[in-house]
């Protein structure tokens, strides 16, 4: 069996959305002749953790973990803790102009340093630790191919240097775009820092032997920006679902009509439009307050919680913290309506949230507040629910009303999303597509399309 070195920052027991794509590749790749050897971190930011996720790894999978250095994240956590301890700051009306100028200079300097420490991302200083461990793994494990997954995009720099050291073929998988990301231009860094990121992106895209994107739009954006690359160098492998994640889940017997949203809400992913539509529906149907429950499962910004209180929805809306994966899927599987919120910014048209594939697998109706784009197309193509592509509160209220009335009548939602049409999104099939790319790269190395591998002594020095 051939071996692939999988380099990823996000990996179990860390429990964040970016974990599942790489984890499922590791689970199914051995079925197609590829044994994963994983390089990841020992710890990092104060993420949620779920030890049960490790059970998805094939028995005997080697996972190498290194420490990392994240001063900016450590500082931000310290500042956040200090603010919590100190409470609201006192007014400083008597502060003189010299103090104000000094503080302003300090803030500018701090912002400048923070900008460099977050270029290309806050995890960039994992690079030296990962490179040292990666070279050791290549010496000891007889690796045939290198695979890197981002974000954080600095992970691809590890792949870039390891390829330069070894001559092995390298596949770079983008779970999100880099400089083509909707938020990149809004990033709080200087033009010089953005130019550096664009340069690093060019190194990665030109240096990898194959680039994989998780949506068609992202792949097309890379082809447009790097139009000198052969079309065959860029592929689309979407996210998907694993039916085994749902095995043995006993649905809750919810006594109320339950609407569930899985995932964090922050930035442009704001539920305010939905909440206003919900309030509009409840104003027309006051009796529904006793029969409707909305669950938000995940991290939610404090400003959103304040708006919920302002809209007087505390009797209906319940916010729960991050849940272990199977428990979260059980909530979705048991609900009557699933909520998907991306916002209506056209820049998000190419985003397909990973949870959509699991939403589809449940067969439950989806209420999606999104812009026109791939997510809207997918929901419509499977007749999987209602898509609202403009900030229309009235339409949201009417959609909730329709699903609620169908629930009272006992009408069962008929979705095609459990049919063979979504079989192509099975994680096993997606792993097969990735393995096919691996096979092509390894098999064509003698033809000279991939840099010949240097001897271990030349690449790493004698040991």
C-alpha positions as CSV (number, residue, x, y, z in Angstrom):
1,X,0.0,0.0,0.0
2,X,1.3,3.5,-0.9
3,X,1.7,6.1,1.8
4,X,0.5,9.7,1.8
5,X,1.8,12.3,4.3
6,X,-1.4,14.2,5.4
7,X,-0.4,17.6,6.8
8,X,-3.3,19.4,8.5
9,X,-3.7,21.9,11.4
10,X,-7.3,20.9,12.0
11,X,-7.5,17.3,13.1
12,X,-9.3,15.3,15.9
13,X,-9.7,15.5,18.8
14,X,-10.1,19.1,17.7
15,X,-13.8,19.5,16.8
16,X,-14.2,22.2,14.2
17,X,-15.8,22.0,10.8
18,X,-12.5,21.9,9.0
19,X,-11.6,18.6,10.7
20,X,-14.2,16.4,9.0
21,X,-13.0,16.6,5.3
22,X,-9.5,15.5,6.1
23,X,-10.6,13.0,8.7
24,X,-13.0,11.3,6.2
25,X,-10.3,11.2,3.6
26,X,-8.1,9.4,6.1
27,X,-10.9,7.0,6.9
28,X,-11.6,5.9,3.3
29,X,-8.3,6.3,1.5
30,X,-7.0,2.9,2.6
31,X,-9.8,1.2,0.7
32,X,-8.2,2.7,-2.5
33,X,-4.6,1.7,-1.8
34,X,-3.4,4.7,0.2
35,X,-2.3,4.6,3.8
36,X,-2.4,8.1,5.6
37,X,0.4,9.2,7.9
38,X,-0.8,12.4,9.6
39,X,1.2,15.4,10.7
40,X,-0.8,17.8,12.9
41,X,-0.5,19.8,16.1
42,X,-0.6,18.8,19.8
43,X,-2.7,21.8,20.8
44,X,-3.5,25.2,19.7
45,X,-6.3,27.8,20.2
46,X,-8.9,26.9,22.8
47,X,-11.0,24.9,20.4
48,X,-13.8,22.5,21.2
49,X,-12.7,18.9,21.4
50,X,-14.4,15.6,20.8
51,X,-12.3,12.5,21.5
52,X,-14.9,10.2,19.9
53,X,-13.9,11.6,16.4
54,X,-10.6,9.6,16.7
55,X,-12.6,6.4,16.3
56,X,-13.0,7.2,12.6
57,X,-9.3,6.7,11.9
58,X,-8.4,3.3,10.5
59,X,-6.7,1.1,13.1
60,X,-2.9,1.6,13.1
61,X,-3.0,5.1,11.5
62,X,0.1,6.9,12.6
63,X,-0.5,10.5,13.8
64,X,2.5,12.7,14.5
65,X,1.8,15.7,16.6
66,X,4.1,18.7,17.1
67,X,3.9,21.7,19.3
68,X,3.2,25.1,17.8
69,X,3.9,28.7,18.6
70,X,0.9,31.1,18.4
71,X,1.8,34.3,20.2
72,X,-1.0,36.4,18.7
73,X,-3.7,33.9,19.7
74,X,-2.1,33.7,23.2
75,X,-2.1,37.5,23.5
76,X,-5.8,37.7,22.3
77,X,-6.9,35.1,24.8
78,X,-5.0,37.0,27.6
79,X,-6.7,40.3,26.6
80,X,-10.1,38.6,26.5
81,X,-9.6,37.2,29.9
82,X,-8.4,40.5,31.3
83,X,-11.5,42.3,29.9
84,X,-13.7,39.7,31.6
85,X,-12.0,40.2,34.9
86,X,-11.9,44.0,34.9
87,X,-15.4,44.6,33.7
88,X,-16.5,47.8,31.8
89,X,-13.7,50.3,31.6
90,X,-14.0,53.6,33.5
91,X,-14.3,56.8,31.5
92,X,-11.1,58.7,31.2
93,X,-12.3,62.2,30.5
94,X,-9.3,63.8,32.1
95,X,-6.7,62.0,30.1
96,X,-4.4,64.5,28.5
97,X,-3.5,64.7,24.8
98,X,0.1,63.4,25.3
99,X,-1.3,60.2,26.9
100,X,-3.8,59.8,24.1
101,X,-1.1,60.2,21.4
102,X,1.1,57.7,23.3
103,X,-1.7,55.2,23.4
104,X,-2.5,55.8,19.8
105,X,1.2,55.1,18.9
106,X,1.2,51.9,20.9
107,X,-2.0,50.8,19.3
108,X,-0.6,51.4,15.8
109,X,2.6,49.5,16.7
110,X,0.6,46.7,18.2
111,X,-1.6,46.5,15.1
112,X,1.5,46.5,12.8
113,X,3.1,43.6,14.7
114,X,-0.1,41.7,14.9
115,X,-0.5,42.1,11.1
116,X,2.9,40.5,10.4
117,X,2.2,37.8,13.0
118,X,-1.0,36.9,11.1
119,X,0.5,36.9,7.6
120,X,-0.6,34.6,6.1
121,X,-2.4,33.5,9.3
122,X,-2.0,33.3,13.1
123,X,-0.8,29.7,12.8
124,X,2.2,30.4,10.5
125,X,4.7,29.8,13.3
126,X,3.8,26.1,13.3
127,X,5.9,26.0,10.1
128,X,9.4,25.3,11.7
129,X,8.0,22.6,14.0
130,X,6.1,20.9,11.2
131,X,9.0,21.1,8.8
132,X,11.4,19.4,11.3
133,X,8.9,16.7,12.1
134,X,7.9,16.3,8.4
135,X,11.5,15.7,7.3
136,X,11.8,13.1,10.0
137,X,8.6,11.4,8.8
138,X,9.8,11.3,5.2
139,X,13.0,9.7,6.3
140,X,11.3,7.0,8.4
141,X,8.0,6.2,6.7
142,X,8.8,5.8,2.9
143,X,6.2,8.4,1.9
144,X,5.0,8.4,-1.7
145,X,3.1,11.6,-1.8
146,X,2.4,14.8,0.2
147,X,-1.1,16.2,0.8
148,X,-1.8,19.5,2.6
149,X,-5.1,20.9,3.7
150,X,-6.0,24.5,4.4
151,X,-7.0,26.8,6.1
152,X,-4.8,27.8,7.8
153,X,-3.1,28.5,4.4
154,X,0.4,28.5,6.0
155,X,-0.1,24.7,6.0
156,X,0.6,24.7,2.3
157,X,4.0,26.3,2.9
158,X,5.0,23.2,4.8
159,X,4.0,21.1,1.8
160,X,5.9,23.5,-0.5
161,X,9.2,23.1,1.4
162,X,8.9,19.4,2.0
163,X,8.4,18.9,-1.7
164,X,11.5,21.0,-2.4
165,X,13.4,18.9,0.1
166,X,12.2,15.5,-1.2
167,X,11.0,15.9,-4.8
168,X,7.8,14.0,-3.9
169,X,4.5,14.9,-5.7
170,X,2.3,17.3,-3.6
171,X,-1.4,17.9,-3.6
172,X,-2.8,21.1,-2.1
173,X,-6.4,21.0,-0.9
174,X,-8.2,24.3,-0.4
175,X,-11.2,24.0,1.9
176,X,-11.5,27.8,1.4
177,X,-9.9,30.1,-1.1
178,X,-6.9,32.2,-0.1
179,X,-6.5,35.7,-1.6
180,X,-9.8,35.1,-3.5
181,X,-11.6,34.7,-0.1
182,X,-14.5,37.1,0.4
183,X,-12.8,38.5,3.5
184,X,-9.3,38.8,2.3
185,X,-9.4,42.5,1.3
186,X,-11.1,43.3,4.6
187,X,-8.2,41.7,6.5
188,X,-6.6,44.2,9.0
189,X,-3.2,44.1,7.4
190,X,-1.2,46.6,5.2
191,X,-1.0,46.5,1.4
192,X,2.6,45.1,1.8
193,X,1.4,42.2,3.9
194,X,-1.4,41.4,1.3
195,X,1.3,41.5,-1.4
196,X,3.3,39.0,0.6
197,X,0.3,36.7,0.9
198,X,-0.4,36.9,-2.8
199,X,3.3,36.0,-3.5
200,X,3.0,33.0,-1.1
201,X,-0.2,31.9,-2.8
202,X,1.6,32.0,-6.2
203,X,4.4,29.8,-4.7
204,X,1.9,27.3,-3.5
205,X,-0.3,27.2,-6.6
206,X,2.7,27.0,-9.0
207,X,4.6,24.6,-6.8
208,X,2.0,22.0,-6.1
209,X,1.5,19.2,-8.6
210,X,-2.3,19.3,-8.2
211,X,-4.7,21.7,-6.6
212,X,-8.0,20.6,-5.2
213,X,-10.9,22.9,-4.3
214,X,-14.1,22.0,-2.5
215,X,-16.5,23.9,-4.7
216,X,-16.8,24.5,-8.5
217,X,-16.6,28.3,-8.0
218,X,-13.4,28.2,-6.0
219,X,-11.8,25.9,-8.7
220,X,-12.9,28.3,-11.4
221,X,-11.5,31.3,-9.5
222,X,-8.1,29.6,-9.3
223,X,-8.2,28.7,-13.0
224,X,-9.0,32.4,-13.8
225,X,-6.3,33.8,-11.6
226,X,-3.7,31.3,-12.6
227,X,-4.7,30.8,-16.2
228,X,-1.2,29.6,-17.3
229,X,-1.9,26.3,-15.4
230,X,-3.2,23.4,-17.4
231,X,-6.9,22.7,-16.6
232,X,-5.9,19.2,-15.6
233,X,-3.9,20.6,-12.6
234,X,-7.0,21.8,-10.8
235,X,-9.9,19.6,-9.6
236,X,-13.1,20.0,-7.6
237,X,-13.9,17.5,-4.8
238,X,-16.8,18.7,-2.7
239,X,-17.5,18.0,0.9
240,X,-19.9,15.2,1.7
241,X,-21.6,13.0,4.2
242,X,-20.8,9.7,5.9
243,X,-23.9,7.5,6.6
244,X,-22.0,5.8,9.4
245,X,-22.2,9.1,11.3
246,X,-25.9,8.6,11.6
247,X,-26.0,4.9,12.4
248,X,-27.7,4.1,15.7
249,X,-29.0,7.7,16.2
250,X,-32.3,7.5,18.0
251,X,-34.4,10.7,17.1
252,X,-35.6,12.8,19.9
253,X,-39.4,12.9,20.2
254,X,-39.7,16.7,20.1
255,X,-43.1,17.8,21.4
256,X,-42.8,21.2,19.6
257,X,-42.2,22.1,16.0
258,X,-38.4,22.4,16.1
259,X,-36.2,24.5,13.9
260,X,-32.5,23.8,14.3
261,X,-29.4,25.6,13.1
262,X,-26.0,23.9,13.5
263,X,-22.8,25.9,13.6
264,X,-21.4,29.2,14.8
265,X,-22.9,32.6,13.9
266,X,-20.6,35.5,13.5
267,X,-19.5,38.2,11.1
268,X,-21.8,38.2,8.0
269,X,-23.6,35.1,9.1
270,X,-26.2,36.9,11.0
271,X,-29.6,35.4,12.0
272,X,-31.3,38.7,12.4
273,X,-33.4,38.4,9.2
274,X,-34.6,35.0,10.4
275,X,-35.3,36.2,13.9
276,X,-37.4,39.2,12.6
277,X,-39.3,36.8,10.3
278,X,-39.9,34.5,13.2
279,X,-41.2,37.4,15.3
280,X,-43.5,38.4,12.4
281,X,-44.9,34.9,12.2
282,X,-45.5,34.7,16.0
283,X,-47.3,38.1,15.9
284,X,-49.7,36.6,13.5
285,X,-49.9,33.3,15.3
286,X,-49.5,34.0,19.1
287,X,-50.6,30.5,20.0
288,X,-47.5,29.1,18.2
289,X,-45.3,30.5,21.0
290,X,-46.2,27.4,23.0
291,X,-45.7,25.0,20.0
292,X,-42.5,26.2,18.4
293,X,-38.9,25.9,19.5
294,X,-35.8,27.2,17.7
295,X,-32.4,25.7,18.5
296,X,-29.1,27.5,17.7
297,X,-26.3,25.0,18.4
298,X,-22.8,26.5,18.4
299,X,-20.9,29.7,19.3
300,X,-22.9,32.9,18.9
301,X,-21.7,36.5,19.1
302,X,-22.9,38.4,22.1
303,X,-24.4,41.1,19.8
304,X,-26.6,38.4,18.3
305,X,-27.8,37.3,21.7
306,X,-28.6,40.9,22.5
307,X,-30.8,41.2,19.4
308,X,-32.6,38.0,20.4
309,X,-33.5,39.6,23.7
310,X,-34.5,42.9,22.1
311,X,-36.9,41.0,19.8
312,X,-38.5,39.2,22.8
313,X,-37.8,35.7,21.5
314,X,-36.4,34.2,24.7
315,X,-39.4,31.9,25.2
316,X,-39.0,30.4,21.7
317,X,-35.3,30.5,20.9
318,X,-32.8,28.3,22.8
319,X,-29.0,28.7,22.3
320,X,-26.8,25.7,23.1
321,X,-23.0,25.6,23.1
322,X,-21.0,23.5,20.8
323,X,-22.1,19.8,21.0
324,X,-20.2,16.6,20.3
325,X,-20.7,15.6,16.7
326,X,-23.1,12.8,17.0
327,X,-25.2,14.7,19.4
328,X,-25.4,17.6,17.0
329,X,-26.4,15.3,14.2
330,X,-29.0,13.7,16.4
331,X,-30.6,17.1,16.9
332,X,-30.6,17.8,13.2
333,X,-32.0,14.3,12.5
334,X,-34.8,14.9,15.0
335,X,-35.8,18.4,13.9
336,X,-38.7,19.4,11.7
337,X,-37.0,22.2,9.8
338,X,-33.2,22.8,9.4
339,X,-31.9,26.4,9.1
340,X,-29.0,27.4,6.9
341,X,-27.6,31.0,7.1
342,X,-24.9,32.4,4.8
343,X,-26.3,35.9,4.3
344,X,-27.0,37.6,1.0
345,X,-23.5,39.0,0.1
346,X,-22.8,38.0,-3.5
347,X,-19.2,37.3,-2.5
348,X,-20.4,34.2,-0.7
349,X,-22.0,32.8,-3.9
350,X,-19.3,30.1,-4.2
351,X,-19.6,28.8,-0.6
352,X,-21.2,25.5,0.2
353,X,-21.2,24.9,3.9
354,X,-20.1,21.4,4.9
355,X,-23.2,20.9,7.0
356,X,-25.4,21.2,3.9
357,X,-24.5,17.6,2.8
358,X,-25.5,16.2,6.2
359,X,-28.7,18.4,6.1
360,X,-29.5,16.8,2.8
361,X,-28.9,13.3,4.1
362,X,-31.4,13.7,6.9
363,X,-34.2,14.3,4.4
364,X,-35.5,17.2,6.5
365,X,-36.6,20.4,4.8
366,X,-34.1,23.2,4.7
367,X,-34.8,26.9,5.1
368,X,-31.8,28.6,3.5
369,X,-31.0,32.4,3.8
370,X,-28.3,32.6,1.2
371,X,-27.2,34.5,-1.9
372,X,-27.7,33.1,-5.4
373,X,-24.9,30.6,-6.0
374,X,-23.9,27.0,-5.5
375,X,-25.7,26.5,-2.2
376,X,-29.0,27.8,-3.6
377,X,-28.5,25.7,-6.7
378,X,-27.9,22.5,-4.7
379,X,-30.9,22.9,-2.5
380,X,-33.2,23.6,-5.5
381,X,-31.8,20.7,-7.5
382,X,-32.7,18.3,-4.7
383,X,-36.1,19.9,-3.9
384,X,-34.7,20.1,-0.4
385,X,-36.5,23.1,0.9
386,X,-36.9,26.8,0.6
387,X,-34.2,29.2,-0.6
388,X,-34.6,32.9,0.2
389,X,-31.9,35.0,-1.7
390,X,-32.9,38.5,-0.6
391,X,-33.3,40.1,2.8
392,X,-37.1,39.7,2.9
393,X,-38.4,39.3,6.4
394,X,-42.0,38.8,5.3
395,X,-40.9,35.9,3.1
396,X,-39.1,34.3,6.0
397,X,-42.2,34.6,8.1
398,X,-44.4,33.1,5.4
399,X,-42.0,30.2,5.0
400,X,-42.0,29.4,8.7
401,X,-45.8,29.6,8.6
402,X,-46.0,27.1,5.7
403,X,-43.8,24.5,7.4
404,X,-45.5,25.0,10.7
405,X,-49.0,24.5,9.2
406,X,-47.8,21.4,7.4
407,X,-46.5,20.1,10.7
408,X,-49.9,20.6,12.4
409,X,-51.6,18.8,9.5
410,X,-49.2,15.9,9.7
411,X,-48.0,16.5,6.2
412,X,-44.6,14.8,5.6
413,X,-42.0,16.7,3.7
414,X,-41.0,14.9,0.5
415,X,-37.4,15.4,-0.4
416,X,-35.4,13.8,-3.1
417,X,-32.2,14.3,-1.0
418,X,-32.2,10.7,0.3
419,X,-32.3,9.3,-3.2
420,X,-29.3,8.0,-5.3
421,X,-28.8,11.6,-6.5
422,X,-26.7,12.4,-3.5
423,X,-24.8,9.1,-3.5
424,X,-22.0,10.9,-5.3
425,X,-21.4,13.0,-2.1
426,X,-20.7,9.9,0.0
427,X,-17.3,10.4,1.6
428,X,-16.1,7.1,0.3
429,X,-16.7,8.2,-3.3
430,X,-14.9,11.5,-2.7
431,X,-11.9,9.7,-1.2
432,X,-11.8,7.5,-4.3
433,X,-11.6,10.7,-6.5
434,X,-8.7,11.9,-4.4
435,X,-7.0,8.6,-4.5
436,X,-7.3,8.6,-8.3
437,X,-5.4,12.0,-8.4
438,X,-2.7,10.5,-6.1
439,X,-2.4,7.5,-8.4
440,X,-1.9,9.6,-11.5
441,X,0.8,11.7,-9.9
442,X,2.7,8.8,-8.6
443,X,2.5,6.8,-11.8
444,X,3.6,9.6,-14.0
445,X,6.7,10.6,-12.0
446,X,9.0,8.7,-14.3
447,X,7.7,10.7,-17.2
448,X,9.3,13.8,-15.7
449,X,6.1,15.7,-14.9
450,X,7.0,15.6,-11.3
451,X,10.4,16.6,-10.0
452,X,12.5,13.5,-9.4
453,X,13.0,12.5,-5.8
454,X,16.4,13.4,-4.4
455,X,18.2,10.9,-2.2
456,X,17.4,11.1,1.4
457,X,21.1,11.9,2.2
458,X,21.0,14.8,-0.2
459,X,17.6,16.1,1.0
460,X,18.1,15.8,4.7
461,X,21.8,15.2,5.3
462,X,23.2,12.1,6.9
463,X,21.8,11.0,10.3
